[in-house]
Amino acid sequence: MARRKADNTHTTISIRWTSKERFRKYSQLVKKTRNGDMYESDAVLFDKILEYYENNHEQEHQTPKDTYPTKS
């Protein structure tokens, strides 16, 4: 797993556009503005989905695992 830089609180994850469209269907309305409706951000929505997943699935590992193998 890549190391996080100091003071960096966000990362970028890559998903397919079709998955993003499915993902955004679950966002809730935050407020109505002059320019239109404002919905939850992807980060807020991701946290809610992750919390649901954690509460409803058994955890396999105690620590995060790397996505790709590395040379030793």
Secondary structure by P-SEA (a helix, b strand, c coil): cccccccccbbbbbbcaaaaaaaacccccccccccccccccaaaaaaaaaaaaaacccccccbbbbcccccc
